[in-house]
Amino acid sequence: MFVKDIIARIILSGDAKLLALLVDTDPIVELYSDEIDLRASNMTAQRISTYMKNKVLSDYQTEVRGLQGAVIDVFKGKNSMQYTIEAFPHKLSEYSEMTEFTADELFARTKDFTNKYGTH
């Protein structure tokens, strides 16, 4: 698809030099066209996957900021045991700086905390 689109644009341009190159390279392009299209599709899929991961992390960080406010309100400040030991032992920055490699641990901590105190 990608390669064929470029070829179509060259043909439509009518540029004699480009058309001459196209004739010379046509057998090579035909040979590798499917491979190039497959790689372009894979790159697109990877970009979408990365975007979705980043979106999930960003949305989670927003939720955690809300949780922080609730924990402060319910447990009367940042010095409570629930805040300093259970919910935010390394402060909120741990969540702000999270990566896909630390996310599982932080997701589990948040889940455990909200399950424990969800009806508080």
Biopython code that builds the backbone (N, CA, C, O; Angstrom):
import numpy as np
from Bio.PDB.StructureBuilder import StructureBuilder

atoms = [
    (1, "MET", "N", (0.822, -1.180, 0.000)),
    (1, "MET", "CA", (0.000, 0.000, 0.000)),
    (1, "MET", "C", (0.875, 1.256, 0.000)),
    (1, "MET", "O", (0.723, 2.126, -0.857)),
    (2, "PHE", "N", (1.781, 1.341, 0.957)),
    (2, "PHE", "CA", (2.660, 2.491, 1.087)),
    (2, "PHE", "C", (3.486, 2.696, -0.179)),
    (2, "PHE", "O", (3.532, 3.800, -0.722)),
    (3, "VAL", "N", (4.127, 1.648, -0.641)),
    (3, "VAL", "CA", (4.976, 1.725, -1.834)),
    (3, "VAL", "C", (4.131, 2.040, -3.066)),
    (3, "VAL", "O", (4.510, 2.864, -3.898)),
    (4, "LYS", "N", (2.999, 1.383, -3.170)),
    (4, "LYS", "CA", (2.134, 1.616, -4.330)),
    (4, "LYS", "C", (1.608, 3.051, -4.361)),
    (4, "LYS", "O", (1.425, 3.622, -5.435)),
    (5, "ASP", "N", (1.369, 3.627, -3.196)),
    (5, "ASP", "CA", (0.946, 5.031, -3.136)),
    (5, "ASP", "C", (2.043, 5.953, -3.662)),
    (5, "ASP", "O", (1.769, 6.893, -4.408)),
    (6, "ILE", "N", (3.276, 5.678, -3.271)),
    (6, "ILE", "CA", (4.397, 6.499, -3.746)),
    (6, "ILE", "C", (4.554, 6.351, -5.257)),
    (6, "ILE", "O", (4.769, 7.341, -5.957)),
    (7, "ILE", "N", (4.450, 5.145, -5.753)),
    (7, "ILE", "CA", (4.561, 4.914, -7.199)),
    (7, "ILE", "C", (3.462, 5.671, -7.945)),
    (7, "ILE", "O", (3.717, 6.297, -8.974)),
    (8, "ALA", "N", (2.252, 5.608, -7.423)),
    (8, "ALA", "CA", (1.137, 6.323, -8.061)),
    (8, "ALA", "C", (1.404, 7.826, -8.088)),
    (8, "ALA", "O", (1.095, 8.491, -9.077)),
    (9, "ARG", "N", (1.972, 8.361, -7.017)),
    (9, "ARG", "CA", (2.288, 9.799, -6.987)),
    (9, "ARG", "C", (3.366, 10.154, -8.008)),
    (9, "ARG", "O", (3.298, 11.203, -8.648)),
    (10, "ILE", "N", (4.347, 9.290, -8.156)),
    (10, "ILE", "CA", (5.404, 9.536, -9.153)),
    (10, "ILE", "C", (4.797, 9.545, -10.548)),
    (10, "ILE", "O", (5.098, 10.419, -11.362)),
    (11, "ILE", "N", (3.955, 8.583, -10.813)),
    (11, "ILE", "CA", (3.320, 8.509, -12.146)),
    (11, "ILE", "C", (2.482, 9.752, -12.398)),
    (11, "ILE", "O", (2.540, 10.333, -13.481)),
    (12, "LEU", "N", (1.709, 10.160, -11.410)),
    (12, "LEU", "CA", (0.862, 11.344, -11.566)),
    (12, "LEU", "C", (1.669, 12.624, -11.715)),
    (12, "LEU", "O", (1.216, 13.578, -12.348)),
    (13, "SER", "N", (2.869, 12.646, -11.133)),
    (13, "SER", "CA", (3.689, 13.859, -11.209)),
    (13, "SER", "C", (4.162, 14.115, -12.645)),
    (13, "SER", "O", (4.347, 15.265, -13.044)),
    (14, "GLY", "N", (4.355, 13.040, -13.415)),
    (14, "GLY", "CA", (4.821, 13.201, -14.791)),
    (14, "GLY", "C", (6.287, 13.588, -14.902)),
    (14, "GLY", "O", (6.759, 13.898, -15.995)),
    (15, "ASP", "N", (7.007, 13.576, -13.808)),
    (15, "ASP", "CA", (8.424, 13.940, -13.801)),
    (15, "ASP", "C", (9.218, 12.868, -14.559)),
    (15, "ASP", "O", (9.258, 11.710, -14.142)),
    (16, "ALA", "N", (9.846, 13.257, -15.665)),
    (16, "ALA", "CA", (10.542, 12.315, -16.543)),
    (16, "ALA", "C", (11.672, 11.581, -15.826)),
    (16, "ALA", "O", (11.846, 10.378, -16.022)),
    (17, "LYS", "N", (12.441, 12.287, -14.999)),
    (17, "LYS", "CA", (13.556, 11.646, -14.293)),
    (17, "LYS", "C", (13.037, 10.609, -13.302)),
    (17, "LYS", "O", (13.578, 9.508, -13.200)),
    (18, "LEU", "N", (11.993, 10.967, -12.580)),
    (18, "LEU", "CA", (11.433, 10.019, -11.617)),
    (18, "LEU", "C", (10.817, 8.818, -12.332)),
    (18, "LEU", "O", (10.946, 7.682, -11.876)),
    (19, "LEU", "N", (10.149, 9.079, -13.454)),
    (19, "LEU", "CA", (9.551, 7.980, -14.211)),
    (19, "LEU", "C", (10.626, 7.030, -14.747)),
    (19, "LEU", "O", (10.422, 5.816, -14.772)),
    (20, "ALA", "N", (11.771, 7.576, -15.175)),
    (20, "ALA", "CA", (12.871, 6.738, -15.658)),
    (20, "ALA", "C", (13.423, 5.874, -14.524)),
    (20, "ALA", "O", (13.712, 4.694, -14.720)),
    (21, "LEU", "N", (13.563, 6.460, -13.355)),
    (21, "LEU", "CA", (14.015, 5.686, -12.195)),
    (21, "LEU", "C", (13.006, 4.600, -11.852)),
    (21, "LEU", "O", (13.367, 3.485, -11.473)),
    (22, "LEU", "N", (11.766, 4.943, -11.990)),
    (22, "LEU", "CA", (10.706, 3.986, -11.664)),
    (22, "LEU", "C", (10.775, 2.768, -12.583)),
    (22, "LEU", "O", (10.612, 1.635, -12.132)),
    (23, "VAL", "N", (11.011, 3.002, -13.853)),
    (23, "VAL", "CA", (11.117, 1.898, -14.807)),
    (23, "VAL", "C", (12.313, 1.014, -14.459)),
    (23, "VAL", "O", (12.227, -0.212, -14.524)),
    (24, "ASP", "N", (13.433, 1.649, -14.089)),
    (24, "ASP", "CA", (14.639, 0.896, -13.748)),
    (24, "ASP", "C", (14.481, 0.102, -12.450)),
    (24, "ASP", "O", (15.041, -0.986, -12.312)),
    (25, "THR", "N", (13.731, 0.640, -11.517)),
    (25, "THR", "CA", (13.617, -0.004, -10.201)),
    (25, "THR", "C", (12.338, -0.815, -10.047)),
    (25, "THR", "O", (12.138, -1.441, -9.006)),
    (26, "ASP", "N", (11.478, -0.823, -11.038)),
    (26, "ASP", "CA", (10.184, -1.507, -10.930)),
    (26, "ASP", "C", (10.306, -2.972, -10.494)),
    (26, "ASP", "O", (9.558, -3.398, -9.614)),
    (27, "PRO", "N", (11.223, -3.762, -11.079)),
    (27, "PRO", "CA", (11.335, -5.160, -10.632)),
    (27, "PRO", "C", (11.740, -5.279, -9.152)),
    (27, "PRO", "O", (11.266, -6.166, -8.442)),
    (28, "ILE", "N", (12.614, -4.383, -8.704)),
    (28, "ILE", "CA", (13.057, -4.421, -7.312)),
    (28, "ILE", "C", (11.911, -4.020, -6.380)),
    (28, "ILE", "O", (11.676, -4.651, -5.350)),
    (29, "VAL", "N", (11.215, -2.965, -6.764)),
    (29, "VAL", "CA", (10.079, -2.502, -5.952)),
    (29, "VAL", "C", (9.040, -3.601, -5.839)),
    (29, "VAL", "O", (8.515, -3.851, -4.754)),
    (30, "GLU", "N", (8.746, -4.247, -6.925)),
    (30, "GLU", "CA", (7.748, -5.324, -6.919)),
    (30, "GLU", "C", (8.167, -6.451, -5.982)),
    (30, "GLU", "O", (7.344, -7.041, -5.283)),
    (31, "LEU", "N", (9.463, -6.733, -5.985)),
    (31, "LEU", "CA", (9.991, -7.803, -5.144)),
    (31, "LEU", "C", (9.833, -7.479, -3.653)),
    (31, "LEU", "O", (9.485, -8.360, -2.866)),
    (32, "TYR", "N", (10.084, -6.236, -3.262)),
    (32, "TYR", "CA", (10.087, -5.862, -1.847)),
    (32, "TYR", "C", (8.829, -5.115, -1.395)),
    (32, "TYR", "O", (8.705, -4.787, -0.215)),
    (33, "SER", "N", (7.928, -4.851, -2.280)),
    (33, "SER", "CA", (6.740, -4.061, -1.965)),
    (33, "SER", "C", (5.944, -4.621, -0.789)),
    (33, "SER", "O", (5.593, -3.881, 0.130)),
    (34, "ASP", "N", (5.661, -5.910, -0.811)),
    (34, "ASP", "CA", (4.875, -6.508, 0.275)),
    (34, "ASP", "C", (5.605, -6.409, 1.610)),
    (34, "ASP", "O", (4.992, -6.139, 2.643)),
    (35, "GLU", "N", (6.917, -6.630, 1.581)),
    (35, "GLU", "CA", (7.707, -6.545, 2.817)),
    (35, "GLU", "C", (7.681, -5.124, 3.377)),
    (35, "GLU", "O", (7.534, -4.934, 4.584)),
    (36, "ILE", "N", (7.821, -4.151, 2.522)),
    (36, "ILE", "CA", (7.793, -2.758, 2.960)),
    (36, "ILE", "C", (6.419, -2.423, 3.526)),
    (36, "ILE", "O", (6.323, -1.772, 4.567)),
    (37, "ASP", "N", (5.366, -2.853, 2.862)),
    (37, "ASP", "CA", (4.008, -2.617, 3.361)),
    (37, "ASP", "C", (3.798, -3.263, 4.725)),
    (37, "ASP", "O", (3.186, -2.666, 5.611)),
    (38, "LEU", "N", (4.302, -4.475, 4.892)),
    (38, "LEU", "CA", (4.178, -5.171, 6.171)),
    (38, "LEU", "C", (4.906, -4.412, 7.268)),
    (38, "LEU", "O", (4.378, -4.254, 8.369)),
    (39, "ARG", "N", (6.102, -3.947, 6.982)),
    (39, "ARG", "CA", (6.856, -3.183, 7.987)),
    (39, "ARG", "C", (6.159, -1.867, 8.325)),
    (39, "ARG", "O", (6.132, -1.460, 9.487)),
    (40, "ALA", "N", (5.598, -1.206, 7.324)),
    (40, "ALA", "CA", (4.860, 0.038, 7.583)),
    (40, "ALA", "C", (3.652, -0.240, 8.474)),
    (40, "ALA", "O", (3.364, 0.539, 9.383)),
    (41, "SER", "N", (2.956, -1.322, 8.228)),
    (41, "SER", "CA", (1.808, -1.700, 9.066)),
    (41, "SER", "C", (2.252, -2.010, 10.490)),
    (41, "SER", "O", (1.593, -1.607, 11.449)),
    (42, "ASN", "N", (3.364, -2.723, 10.631)),
    (42, "ASN", "CA", (3.881, -3.045, 11.960)),
    (42, "ASN", "C", (4.281, -1.789, 12.732)),
    (42, "ASN", "O", (4.049, -1.688, 13.937)),
    (43, "MET", "N", (4.881, -0.840, 12.027)),
    (43, "MET", "CA", (5.268, 0.413, 12.674)),
    (43, "MET", "C", (4.031, 1.171, 13.156)),
    (43, "MET", "O", (4.036, 1.742, 14.246)),
    (44, "THR", "N", (2.994, 1.177, 12.359)),
    (44, "THR", "CA", (1.747, 1.837, 12.745)),
    (44, "THR", "C", (1.145, 1.157, 13.974)),
    (44, "THR", "O", (0.706, 1.830, 14.907)),
    (45, "ALA", "N", (1.126, -0.154, 13.974)),
    (45, "ALA", "CA", (0.593, -0.904, 15.117)),
    (45, "ALA", "C", (1.396, -0.605, 16.378)),
    (45, "ALA", "O", (0.824, -0.456, 17.458)),
    (46, "GLN", "N", (2.707, -0.518, 16.249)),
    (46, "GLN", "CA", (3.560, -0.213, 17.404)),
    (46, "GLN", "C", (3.268, 1.187, 17.942)),
    (46, "GLN", "O", (3.207, 1.387, 19.155)),
    (47, "ARG", "N", (3.087, 2.150, 17.045)),
    (47, "ARG", "CA", (2.766, 3.514, 17.470)),
    (47, "ARG", "C", (1.446, 3.551, 18.232)),
    (47, "ARG", "O", (1.333, 4.225, 19.255)),
    (48, "ILE", "N", (0.456, 2.828, 17.733)),
    (48, "ILE", "CA", (-0.849, 2.784, 18.394)),
    (48, "ILE", "C", (-0.718, 2.138, 19.769)),
    (48, "ILE", "O", (-1.293, 2.621, 20.744)),
    (49, "SER", "N", (0.032, 1.055, 19.846)),
    (49, "SER", "CA", (0.235, 0.364, 21.122)),
    (49, "SER", "C", (0.916, 1.284, 22.141)),
    (49, "SER", "O", (0.506, 1.347, 23.300)),
    (50, "THR", "N", (1.942, 1.985, 21.707)),
    (50, "THR", "CA", (2.653, 2.903, 22.600)),
    (50, "THR", "C", (1.725, 4.025, 23.056)),
    (50, "THR", "O", (1.729, 4.398, 24.229)),
    (51, "TYR", "N", (0.938, 4.557, 22.140)),
    (51, "TYR", "CA", (-0.013, 5.617, 22.499)),
    (51, "TYR", "C", (-0.991, 5.115, 23.557)),
    (51, "TYR", "O", (-1.263, 5.812, 24.534)),
    (52, "MET", "N", (-1.519, 3.911, 23.365)),
    (52, "MET", "CA", (-2.499, 3.368, 24.309)),
    (52, "MET", "C", (-1.874, 3.133, 25.680)),
    (52, "MET", "O", (-2.502, 3.433, 26.696)),
    (53, "LYS", "N", (-0.653, 2.604, 25.732)),
    (53, "LYS", "CA", (0.028, 2.408, 27.016)),
    (53, "LYS", "C", (0.208, 3.746, 27.725)),
    (53, "LYS", "O", (-0.070, 3.868, 28.918)),
    (54, "ASN", "N", (0.671, 4.738, 26.989)),
    (54, "ASN", "CA", (0.885, 6.053, 27.582)),
    (54, "ASN", "C", (-0.419, 6.665, 28.073)),
    (54, "ASN", "O", (-0.446, 7.337, 29.104)),
    (55, "LYS", "N", (-1.498, 6.432, 27.334)),
    (55, "LYS", "CA", (-2.815, 6.951, 27.732)),
    (55, "LYS", "C", (-3.274, 6.296, 29.021)),
    (55, "LYS", "O", (-3.781, 6.977, 29.912)),
    (56, "VAL", "N", (-3.109, 4.992, 29.135)),
    (56, "VAL", "CA", (-3.497, 4.278, 30.358)),
    (56, "VAL", "C", (-2.707, 4.810, 31.551)),
    (56, "VAL", "O", (-3.282, 5.073, 32.608)),
    (57, "LEU", "N", (-1.397, 4.968, 31.390)),
    (57, "LEU", "CA", (-0.571, 5.475, 32.480)),
    (57, "LEU", "C", (-0.980, 6.895, 32.869)),
    (57, "LEU", "O", (-1.061, 7.216, 34.055)),
    (58, "SER", "N", (-1.232, 7.723, 31.899)),
    (58, "SER", "CA", (-1.630, 9.098, 32.164)),
    (58, "SER", "C", (-2.978, 9.158, 32.890)),
    (58, "SER", "O", (-3.132, 9.906, 33.856)),
    (59, "ASP", "N", (-3.941, 8.380, 32.426)),
    (59, "ASP", "CA", (-5.256, 8.349, 33.078)),
    (59, "ASP", "C", (-5.138, 7.847, 34.514)),
    (59, "ASP", "O", (-5.794, 8.364, 35.418)),
    (60, "TYR", "N", (-4.305, 6.844, 34.713)),
    (60, "TYR", "CA", (-4.096, 6.297, 36.055)),
    (60, "TYR", "C", (-3.475, 7.351, 36.973)),
    (60, "TYR", "O", (-3.893, 7.493, 38.122)),
    (61, "GLN", "N", (-2.484, 8.087, 36.476)),
    (61, "GLN", "CA", (-1.850, 9.128, 37.277)),
    (61, "GLN", "C", (-2.864, 10.195, 37.699)),
    (61, "GLN", "O", (-2.801, 10.702, 38.819)),
    (62, "THR", "N", (-3.782, 10.530, 36.822)),
    (62, "THR", "CA", (-4.839, 11.483, 37.161)),
    (62, "THR", "C", (-5.720, 10.924, 38.275)),
    (62, "THR", "O", (-6.068, 11.640, 39.214)),
    (63, "GLU", "N", (-6.078, 9.659, 38.170)),
    (63, "GLU", "CA", (-6.899, 9.017, 39.207)),
    (63, "GLU", "C", (-6.172, 8.986, 40.550)),
    (63, "GLU", "O", (-6.785, 9.198, 41.597)),
    (64, "VAL", "N", (-4.882, 8.725, 40.519)),
    (64, "VAL", "CA", (-4.109, 8.651, 41.768)),
    (64, "VAL", "C", (-4.050, 10.019, 42.444)),
    (64, "VAL", "O", (-4.076, 10.097, 43.672)),
    (65, "ARG", "N", (-3.970, 11.094, 41.665)),
    (65, "ARG", "CA", (-3.979, 12.425, 42.266)),
    (65, "ARG", "C", (-5.291, 12.655, 43.021)),
    (65, "ARG", "O", (-5.299, 13.252, 44.098)),
    (66, "GLY", "N", (-6.394, 12.178, 42.447)),
    (66, "GLY", "CA", (-7.679, 12.263, 43.140)),
    (66, "GLY", "C", (-7.696, 11.403, 44.392)),
    (66, "GLY", "O", (-8.229, 11.808, 45.425)),
    (67, "LEU", "N", (-7.117, 10.227, 44.298)),
    (67, "LEU", "CA", (-7.031, 9.336, 45.458)),
    (67, "LEU", "C", (-6.212, 9.988, 46.563)),
    (67, "LEU", "O", (-6.549, 9.878, 47.742)),
    (68, "GLN", "N", (-5.146, 10.661, 46.184)),
    (68, "GLN", "CA", (-4.321, 11.325, 47.190)),
    (68, "GLN", "C", (-5.151, 12.322, 47.993)),
    (68, "GLN", "O", (-5.076, 12.353, 49.221)),
    (69, "GLY", "N", (-5.933, 13.125, 47.303)),
    (69, "GLY", "CA", (-6.784, 14.093, 48.001)),
    (69, "GLY", "C", (-7.769, 13.413, 48.938)),
    (69, "GLY", "O", (-7.997, 13.883, 50.052)),
    (70, "ALA", "N", (-8.347, 12.319, 48.494)),
    (70, "ALA", "CA", (-9.303, 11.588, 49.332)),
    (70, "ALA", "C", (-8.616, 10.998, 50.557)),
    (70, "ALA", "O", (-9.167, 11.039, 51.657)),
    (71, "VAL", "N", (-7.419, 10.451, 50.375)),
    (71, "VAL", "CA", (-6.683, 9.863, 51.498)),
    (71, "VAL", "C", (-6.343, 10.949, 52.520)),
    (71, "VAL", "O", (-6.473, 10.733, 53.725)),
    (72, "ILE", "N", (-5.915, 12.099, 52.046)),
    (72, "ILE", "CA", (-5.603, 13.214, 52.951)),
    (72, "ILE", "C", (-6.849, 13.616, 53.727)),
    (72, "ILE", "O", (-6.782, 13.815, 54.940)),
    (73, "ASP", "N", (-7.989, 13.739, 53.043)),
    (73, "ASP", "CA", (-9.237, 14.130, 53.705)),
    (73, "ASP", "C", (-9.690, 13.090, 54.724)),
    (73, "ASP", "O", (-9.966, 13.428, 55.875)),
    (74, "VAL", "N", (-9.767, 11.849, 54.314)),
    (74, "VAL", "CA", (-10.317, 10.793, 55.157)),
    (74, "VAL", "C", (-9.411, 10.491, 56.350)),
    (74, "VAL", "O", (-9.895, 10.302, 57.466)),
    (75, "PHE", "N", (-8.100, 10.444, 56.117)),
    (75, "PHE", "CA", (-7.180, 10.038, 57.177)),
    (75, "PHE", "C", (-6.470, 11.226, 57.819)),
    (75, "PHE", "O", (-5.459, 11.053, 58.500)),
    (76, "LYS", "N", (-6.983, 12.403, 57.608)),
    (76, "LYS", "CA", (-6.536, 13.627, 58.293)),
    (76, "LYS", "C", (-5.076, 13.988, 58.036)),
    (76, "LYS", "O", (-4.322, 14.253, 58.972)),
    (77, "GLY", "N", (-4.683, 13.999, 56.772)),
    (77, "GLY", "CA", (-3.382, 14.545, 56.427)),
    (77, "GLY", "C", (-2.375, 13.562, 55.871)),
    (77, "GLY", "O", (-2.591, 12.350, 55.829)),
    (78, "LYS", "N", (-1.260, 14.143, 55.443)),
    (78, "LYS", "CA", (-0.185, 13.363, 54.831)),
    (78, "LYS", "C", (0.667, 12.622, 55.860)),
    (78, "LYS", "O", (1.531, 11.831, 55.481)),
    (79, "ASN", "N", (0.447, 12.857, 57.125)),
    (79, "ASN", "CA", (1.252, 12.191, 58.150)),
    (79, "ASN", "C", (0.589, 10.929, 58.688)),
    (79, "ASN", "O", (1.147, 10.256, 59.555)),
    (80, "SER", "N", (-0.577, 10.609, 58.187)),
    (80, "SER", "CA", (-1.253, 9.404, 58.676)),
    (80, "SER", "C", (-0.514, 8.157, 58.200)),
    (80, "SER", "O", (0.173, 8.170, 57.179)),
    (81, "MET", "N", (-0.672, 7.087, 58.964)),
    (81, "MET", "CA", (-0.034, 5.817, 58.595)),
    (81, "MET", "C", (-0.553, 5.341, 57.235)),
    (81, "MET", "O", (0.206, 4.812, 56.424)),
    (82, "GLN", "N", (-1.845, 5.532, 56.998)),
    (82, "GLN", "CA", (-2.434, 5.078, 55.733)),
    (82, "GLN", "C", (-1.798, 5.799, 54.545)),
    (82, "GLN", "O", (-1.581, 5.203, 53.490)),
    (83, "TYR", "N", (-1.503, 7.078, 54.724)),
    (83, "TYR", "CA", (-0.896, 7.840, 53.636)),
    (83, "TYR", "C", (0.575, 7.478, 53.475)),
    (83, "TYR", "O", (1.012, 7.122, 52.380)),
    (84, "THR", "N", (1.343, 7.568, 54.564)),
    (84, "THR", "CA", (2.802, 7.444, 54.462)),
    (84, "THR", "C", (3.291, 6.017, 54.280)),
    (84, "THR", "O", (4.353, 5.803, 53.694)),
    (85, "ILE", "N", (2.548, 5.042, 54.763)),
    (85, "ILE", "CA", (3.018, 3.657, 54.683)),
    (85, "ILE", "C", (2.289, 2.849, 53.610)),
    (85, "ILE", "O", (2.909, 2.086, 52.869)),
    (86, "GLU", "N", (0.978, 3.022, 53.533)),
    (86, "GLU", "CA", (0.213, 2.156, 52.630)),
    (86, "GLU", "C", (-0.007, 2.744, 51.238)),
    (86, "GLU", "O", (0.266, 2.082, 50.236)),
    (87, "ALA", "N", (-0.492, 3.963, 51.169)),
    (87, "ALA", "CA", (-0.859, 4.509, 49.855)),
    (87, "ALA", "C", (0.311, 5.154, 49.119)),
    (87, "ALA", "O", (0.507, 4.909, 47.929)),
    (88, "PHE", "N", (1.087, 5.974, 49.821)),
    (88, "PHE", "CA", (2.142, 6.749, 49.164)),
    (88, "PHE", "C", (3.462, 6.666, 49.935)),
    (88, "PHE", "O", (3.971, 7.690, 50.392)),
    (89, "PRO", "N", (4.024, 5.459, 50.085)),
    (89, "PRO", "CA", (5.259, 5.331, 50.874)),
    (89, "PRO", "C", (6.447, 6.086, 50.264)),
    (89, "PRO", "O", (7.384, 6.446, 50.977)),
    (90, "HIS", "N", (6.411, 6.320, 48.976)),
    (90, "HIS", "CA", (7.494, 7.064, 48.314)),
    (90, "HIS", "C", (6.965, 8.377, 47.735)),
    (90, "HIS", "O", (7.508, 8.912, 46.769)),
    (91, "LYS", "N", (5.908, 8.875, 48.341)),
    (91, "LYS", "CA", (5.249, 10.130, 47.969)),
    (91, "LYS", "C", (4.574, 10.015, 46.600)),
    (91, "LYS", "O", (4.729, 9.020, 45.891)),
    (92, "LEU", "N", (3.847, 11.025, 46.263)),
    (92, "LEU", "CA", (3.097, 11.025, 45.007)),
    (92, "LEU", "C", (4.020, 10.979, 43.795)),
    (92, "LEU", "O", (3.622, 10.507, 42.729)),
    (93, "SER", "N", (5.252, 11.466, 43.951)),
    (93, "SER", "CA", (6.188, 11.485, 42.814)),
    (93, "SER", "C", (6.440, 10.081, 42.259)),
    (93, "SER", "O", (6.737, 9.924, 41.075)),
    (94, "GLU", "N", (6.322, 9.068, 43.109)),
    (94, "GLU", "CA", (6.498, 7.699, 42.623)),
    (94, "GLU", "C", (5.473, 7.380, 41.533)),
    (94, "GLU", "O", (5.783, 6.688, 40.562)),
    (95, "TYR", "N", (4.277, 7.879, 41.698)),
    (95, "TYR", "CA", (3.222, 7.662, 40.704)),
    (95, "TYR", "C", (3.416, 8.579, 39.500)),
    (95, "TYR", "O", (3.184, 8.170, 38.363)),
    (96, "SER", "N", (3.837, 9.805, 39.747)),
    (96, "SER", "CA", (4.056, 10.756, 38.654)),
    (96, "SER", "C", (5.180, 10.307, 37.727)),
    (96, "SER", "O", (5.170, 10.607, 36.533)),
    (97, "GLU", "N", (6.155, 9.581, 38.289)),
    (97, "GLU", "CA", (7.314, 9.146, 37.515)),
    (97, "GLU", "C", (7.214, 7.685, 37.088)),
    (97, "GLU", "O", (8.202, 7.106, 36.637)),
    (98, "MET", "N", (6.051, 7.094, 37.222)),
    (98, "MET", "CA", (5.899, 5.670, 36.912)),
    (98, "MET", "C", (6.149, 5.391, 35.435)),
    (98, "MET", "O", (5.947, 6.244, 34.570)),
    (99, "THR", "N", (6.590, 4.181, 35.183)),
    (99, "THR", "CA", (6.808, 3.710, 33.821)),
    (99, "THR", "C", (6.051, 2.398, 33.657)),
    (99, "THR", "O", (5.459, 1.894, 34.611)),
    (100, "GLU", "N", (6.071, 1.857, 32.469)),
    (100, "GLU", "CA", (5.399, 0.575, 32.263)),
    (100, "GLU", "C", (6.048, -0.532, 33.099)),
    (100, "GLU", "O", (5.431, -1.567, 33.349)),
    (101, "PHE", "N", (7.291, -0.310, 33.527)),
    (101, "PHE", "CA", (7.986, -1.323, 34.318)),
    (101, "PHE", "C", (7.609, -1.272, 35.799)),
    (101, "PHE", "O", (7.702, -2.280, 36.499)),
    (102, "THR", "N", (7.184, -0.103, 36.275)),
    (102, "THR", "CA", (6.781, 0.026, 37.678)),
    (102, "THR", "C", (5.265, 0.027, 37.844)),
    (102, "THR", "O", (4.764, -0.012, 38.967)),
    (103, "ALA", "N", (4.549, 0.071, 36.752)),
    (103, "ALA", "CA", (3.096, 0.211, 36.810)),
    (103, "ALA", "C", (2.410, -0.933, 37.551)),
    (103, "ALA", "O", (1.519, -0.687, 38.364)),
    (104, "ASP", "N", (2.802, -2.167, 37.288)),
    (104, "ASP", "CA", (2.118, -3.297, 37.931)),
    (104, "ASP", "C", (2.178, -3.209, 39.449)),
    (104, "ASP", "O", (1.180, -3.457, 40.125)),
    (105, "GLU", "N", (3.334, -2.862, 39.987)),
    (105, "GLU", "CA", (3.475, -2.740, 41.436)),
    (105, "GLU", "C", (2.570, -1.628, 41.980)),
    (105, "GLU", "O", (1.920, -1.793, 43.012)),
    (106, "LEU", "N", (2.540, -0.505, 41.275)),
    (106, "LEU", "CA", (1.721, 0.619, 41.734)),
    (106, "LEU", "C", (0.234, 0.331, 41.576)),
    (106, "LEU", "O", (-0.565, 0.711, 42.431)),
    (107, "PHE", "N", (-0.143, -0.340, 40.484)),
    (107, "PHE", "CA", (-1.543, -0.743, 40.309)),
    (107, "PHE", "C", (-1.971, -1.648, 41.458)),
    (107, "PHE", "O", (-3.054, -1.478, 42.019)),
    (108, "ALA", "N", (-1.118, -2.608, 41.807)),
    (108, "ALA", "CA", (-1.439, -3.555, 42.881)),
    (108, "ALA", "C", (-1.563, -2.828, 44.215)),
    (108, "ALA", "O", (-2.474, -3.116, 44.992)),
    (109, "ARG", "N", (-0.662, -1.892, 44.491)),
    (109, "ARG", "CA", (-0.723, -1.140, 45.745)),
    (109, "ARG", "C", (-2.028, -0.351, 45.840)),
    (109, "ARG", "O", (-2.689, -0.346, 46.878)),
    (110, "THR", "N", (-2.384, 0.308, 44.750)),
    (110, "THR", "CA", (-3.620, 1.087, 44.743)),
    (110, "THR", "C", (-4.835, 0.178, 44.926)),
    (110, "THR", "O", (-5.751, 0.501, 45.683)),
    (111, "LYS", "N", (-4.837, -0.940, 44.241)),
    (111, "LYS", "CA", (-5.952, -1.887, 44.363)),
    (111, "LYS", "C", (-6.067, -2.398, 45.795)),
    (111, "LYS", "O", (-7.161, -2.424, 46.359)),
    (112, "ASP", "N", (-4.947, -2.802, 46.382)),
    (112, "ASP", "CA", (-4.962, -3.300, 47.763)),
    (112, "ASP", "C", (-5.472, -2.226, 48.718)),
    (112, "ASP", "O", (-6.291, -2.501, 49.594)),
    (113, "PHE", "N", (-4.983, -1.006, 48.544)),
    (113, "PHE", "CA", (-5.384, 0.085, 49.432)),
    (113, "PHE", "C", (-6.875, 0.379, 49.300)),
    (113, "PHE", "O", (-7.577, 0.491, 50.305)),
    (114, "THR", "N", (-7.355, 0.503, 48.079)),
    (114, "THR", "CA", (-8.786, 0.831, 47.900)),
    (114, "THR", "C", (-9.678, -0.325, 48.317)),
    (114, "THR", "O", (-10.786, -0.094, 48.801)),
    (115, "ASN", "N", (-9.228, -1.562, 48.144)),
    (115, "ASN", "CA", (-10.013, -2.698, 48.634)),
    (115, "ASN", "C", (-10.080, -2.699, 50.157)),
    (115, "ASN", "O", (-11.119, -3.011, 50.738)),
    (116, "LYS", "N", (-8.971, -2.348, 50.799)),
    (116, "LYS", "CA", (-8.915, -2.343, 52.256)),
    (116, "LYS", "C", (-9.761, -1.232, 52.858)),
    (116, "LYS", "O", (-10.450, -1.444, 53.856)),
    (117, "TYR", "N", (-9.711, -0.047, 52.255)),
    (117, "TYR", "CA", (-10.374, 1.114, 52.841)),
    (117, "TYR", "C", (-11.551, 1.620, 52.028)),
    (117, "TYR", "O", (-12.099, 2.680, 52.329)),
    (118, "GLY", "N", (-11.943, 0.890, 51.017)),
    (118, "GLY", "CA", (-13.009, 1.358, 50.118)),
    (118, "GLY", "C", (-14.320, 1.673, 50.801)),
    (118, "GLY", "O", (-15.068, 2.528, 50.327)),
    (119, "THR", "N", (-14.624, 0.997, 51.916)),
    (119, "THR", "CA", (-15.883, 1.267, 52.612)),
    (119, "THR", "C", (-15.665, 2.144, 53.837)),
    (119, "THR", "O", (-16.582, 2.333, 54.637)),
    (120, "HIS", "N", (-14.449, 2.685, 53.992)),
    (120, "HIS", "CA", (-14.110, 3.496, 55.160)),
    (120, "HIS", "C", (-14.964, 4.741, 55.219)),
    (120, "HIS", "O", (-14.819, 5.547, 56.138)),
]
sb = StructureBuilder()
sb.init_structure("model")
sb.init_model(0)
sb.init_chain("A")
sb.init_seg("    ")
for serial, (resi, resn, name, xyz) in enumerate(atoms, 1):
    if name == "N":
        sb.init_residue(resn, " ", resi, " ")
    sb.init_atom(name, np.array(xyz, "f"), 0.0, 1.0, " ", f" {name:<3s}", serial, name[0])
structure = sb.get_structure()
